[in-house]
Amino acid sequence: MFKHLSDKSLHVLLTFLNGIWASSDLPPSWLHSIIVPIPKPKKPSHLPSPYSPISLTSNVCKLMEKLIVRRAKWYLEYNNKLSCQQSGFRNRRKTIDHILRLHDIVQKYLANNHSVLAVFIDIEKAYDVVRKKVILAKLINLGINGRMLKFISFLSNHTFQVRVGSTLSMPKQLDTGTPQGSILSPLLFTIAINDLPGNITSSSAWYADDFCYWKSGSYIEHLFERCQDSLIKVEKWCTNWGFKLSVSKSAAILLTKKGNQAHFL
């Protein structure tokens, strides 16, 4: 849409966005979204979980968010503020990076007659339960303040309505979670969990809210003890910051030299 604007219109839009940036006074429409539930294919429609929520928000606000995200990412990457174990929502990083890394480690240790115990963890409804105060506190700890922090703090006043057909629900305040459909949400979630890898001694890999850590060695009992210790630390961190581990989506896999078999635990 913005690509088709004339130079004069683009200049007016830029002036408007610079005014928002300078005053930190956001239009009320930017703080409200309409959520439309879209049914997932081949799922029973009488349950709420088979629906994907699509959030309708201001396109101008999304443009402003893109500018904020670009500035914030540059600051975080340039100053090495983000954990090197996290690859989600970062430039030139993909899921295949961690897959190849873990594959290389497994092959290396199996060739030396060692075993590898890997624990795969998923955080339950991670984007929906993260606390706004947690995000703002961690933004400050990372050195993000001033106008950028004021703009991001609009999370505290965000409201939404659910639309089904032509019917709208009553407006509700967003108490927890990152705003649905916001350009900022992936970066804010990354910041919220950024310090978790530093709380455990095991080698680890992150992609968004999917987490894996592993230990290798000759004695399987020792591997279980060390991975259990890391799991206790992860669970403690989640409790402290308001997250919850998804038991049904988490698993431990033991890889041994005997027949190159994988044992699901």
C-alpha positions in Angstrom: 0.0 0.0 0.0 2.7 2.5 1.0 4.8 1.7 -2.1 2.1 3.3 -4.3 2.1 6.6 -2.5 3.4 9.7 -4.2 6.6 11.4 -2.9 4.6 14.2 -1.4 2.4 11.7 0.5 5.4 9.8 1.7 6.9 13.0 3.0 3.7 13.7 4.9 3.7 10.2 6.3 7.3 10.5 7.4 6.6 13.8 9.1 3.7 12.2 11.0 5.8 9.2 12.1 8.6 11.5 13.3 6.0 13.5 15.3 4.9 10.3 17.0 8.5 9.3 17.7 9.2 12.7 19.2 6.1 13.0 21.4 5.6 9.3 22.2 1.9 10.1 21.9 0.2 7.2 20.1 -3.2 7.5 18.4 -5.9 5.6 20.3 -6.6 3.4 17.3 -3.0 2.0 17.5 -3.7 0.6 20.9 -6.7 -1.5 19.8 -7.0 -4.5 17.6 -9.8 -6.7 16.2 -9.1 -10.4 16.5 -10.8 -12.7 13.9 -10.6 -16.5 14.7 -9.8 -18.5 11.6 -10.7 -22.3 11.8 -7.8 -24.6 11.2 -8.4 -27.3 8.5 -9.6 -30.7 9.5 -10.1 -29.7 13.1 -13.3 -29.8 15.2 -14.9 -26.4 15.2 -16.7 -26.7 18.6 -13.4 -26.3 20.5 -11.5 -23.0 20.8 -8.0 -24.5 20.2 -8.5 -25.4 16.5 -8.8 -21.7 15.7 -5.9 -19.4 14.7 -6.4 -15.8 15.8 -5.7 -13.2 13.2 -5.3 -9.7 14.5 -6.4 -6.7 12.5 -4.4 -3.6 13.4 -3.5 -0.2 11.9 -1.2 -0.5 8.9 0.5 2.8 9.8 1.2 1.4 13.3 2.7 -1.7 11.7 5.0 0.6 9.6 6.1 2.4 12.7 6.7 -0.9 14.5 8.9 -2.1 11.6 11.1 1.0 12.1 11.3 0.4 15.9 12.2 -3.3 15.3 14.9 -2.4 12.9 16.5 0.1 15.3 16.1 -2.3 18.3 17.6 -5.3 16.4 20.6 -3.2 15.2 21.3 -2.1 18.8 20.9 -5.6 20.3 23.0 -7.3 17.6 25.7 -4.6 17.4 26.2 -4.7 21.2 25.9 -8.6 21.4 22.9 -8.3 23.8 21.2 -11.4 22.5 22.2 -15.0 23.5 24.2 -16.7 20.8 22.1 -19.8 21.4 18.9 -18.1 20.1 18.3 -18.2 16.3 14.6 -17.3 16.2 13.7 -14.1 14.4 17.3 -13.1 13.8 18.9 -12.2 10.5 21.0 -14.9 8.8 20.0 -17.5 11.3 17.8 -20.5 10.6 16.6 -23.7 12.2 19.0 -25.7 10.1 21.9 -24.1 12.0 21.0 -25.8 15.2 20.1 -29.1 13.5 23.5 -29.3 11.9 25.2 -28.3 15.1 23.5 -31.0 17.1 24.0 -33.6 14.3 27.7 -32.9 14.3 28.0 -33.3 18.1 26.0 -36.6 18.0 28.2 -38.0 15.3 31.4 -36.9 17.0 30.6 -38.5 20.4 29.0 -41.7 19.0 32.2 -42.2 17.0 34.1 -42.1 20.3 31.8 -44.7 21.9 30.0 -42.0 24.0 26.3 -41.4 24.5 24.3 -38.2 24.0 21.3 -37.3 26.0 19.2 -34.5 24.4 16.2 -32.8 26.1 13.7 -31.0 23.9 11.4 -28.5 25.6 8.5 -26.4 24.5 7.1 -23.5 26.5 3.4 -23.7 26.8 1.5 -20.8 25.2 4.6 -18.8 25.5 3.4 -15.7 23.7 0.2 -15.6 25.6 1.5 -15.9 29.1 4.6 -13.6 29.1 4.1 -10.7 31.5 4.3 -7.2 30.3 6.3 -6.1 33.3 8.8 -8.8 32.6 9.3 -7.5 29.0 9.7 -3.9 30.1 12.2 -4.8 32.9 14.3 -6.9 30.6 14.3 -4.1 28.0 15.7 -1.8 30.6 18.3 -4.3 31.6 19.5 -4.6 28.0 19.9 -0.8 27.8 16.8 0.0 25.8 15.2 3.2 27.2 14.2 6.7 26.2 11.7 7.1 23.3 12.1 3.5 22.1 11.0 2.2 25.6 8.1 4.7 25.7 6.8 3.5 22.3 7.1 -0.2 23.3 5.4 0.4 26.6 2.2 0.9 24.7 1.7 -2.8 25.6 0.4 -1.7 29.0 -2.6 0.0 27.4 -3.4 -2.4 24.6 -7.1 -3.5 24.1 -8.8 -5.9 21.8 -12.1 -7.2 20.6 -13.0 -10.6 19.0 -15.1 -10.5 15.8 -17.2 -13.4 14.7 -19.1 -12.6 11.5 -20.5 -9.1 12.1 -20.6 -9.5 15.9 -18.0 -7.8 18.1 -17.2 -8.8 21.7 -16.9 -6.2 24.4 -13.4 -4.5 24.5 -10.9 -6.3 26.8 -7.6 -5.2 28.3 -4.6 -7.2 27.3 -3.3 -8.3 30.7 -0.7 -10.8 29.7 1.1 -11.8 26.5 2.5 -9.9 23.6 0.0 -8.2 21.2 -1.4 -10.6 18.7 -0.3 -9.6 15.2 2.2 -7.0 16.3 5.4 -6.7 14.4 7.2 -6.1 17.8 5.9 -9.4 19.4 8.6 -11.8 18.1 11.4 -9.5 19.2 9.8 -8.8 22.6 9.4 -12.5 23.3 13.0 -13.1 22.3 14.0 -10.5 24.8 11.8 -12.1 27.5 13.6 -15.5 27.3 17.0 -14.1 26.4 18.6 -14.9 29.7 17.4 -18.5 30.1 20.3 -20.2 28.3 22.7 -18.6 30.7 21.0 -20.2 33.7 22.1 -23.8 32.7 25.5 -25.4 32.2 24.4 -27.7 29.4 25.0 -26.9 25.8 21.8 -25.6 24.3 20.0 -24.3 21.3 16.9 -22.0 20.9 14.6 -21.3 18.1 11.8 -19.0 19.3 10.1 -20.9 22.1 11.5 -24.3 21.2 14.5 -25.2 23.3 17.0 -28.1 23.3 19.9 -28.9 25.6 22.2 -31.9 25.7 25.0 -33.7 27.6 27.4 -36.3 26.3 29.7 -38.8 28.0 30.4 -42.4 28.8 28.2 -42.9 31.8 24.5 -42.7 31.1 23.6 -42.3 34.8 25.8 -39.2 34.9 24.1 -37.8 31.8 20.7 -38.2 33.5 21.8 -36.5 36.6 23.3 -33.5 34.8 20.3 -33.1 32.4 17.9 -33.4 35.4 19.9 -30.6 37.1 19.5 -28.4 34.1 15.8 -29.2 33.8 15.3 -28.2 37.5 17.0 -24.8 36.7 14.9 -24.3 33.6 11.7 -25.1 35.5 12.8 -22.7 38.3 13.5 -19.9 35.7 10.0 -20.5 34.2 8.3 -20.3 37.5 10.2 -17.0 38.4 9.2 -15.3 35.1 5.7 -16.7 34.7 6.2 -19.4 32.1 5.2 -23.0 32.1 6.7 -26.0 30.4 4.6 -28.1 28.0 4.9 -31.7 29.2 3.1 -33.1 26.2 5.4 -31.4 23.7 8.7 -32.0 25.6 10.8 -35.2 25.4 14.2 -36.6 26.1 16.2 -38.7 23.6 19.1 -40.9 24.5 21.5 -41.7 21.6 23.9 -44.6 22.1 26.5 -46.3 19.9 24.8 -49.7 20.1 23.1 -50.0 16.8 22.9 -46.2 16.6 19.5 -46.4 18.3 17.6 -43.5 19.7 15.7 -44.1 22.9 12.7 -41.8 23.7 12.4 -41.3 27.4 
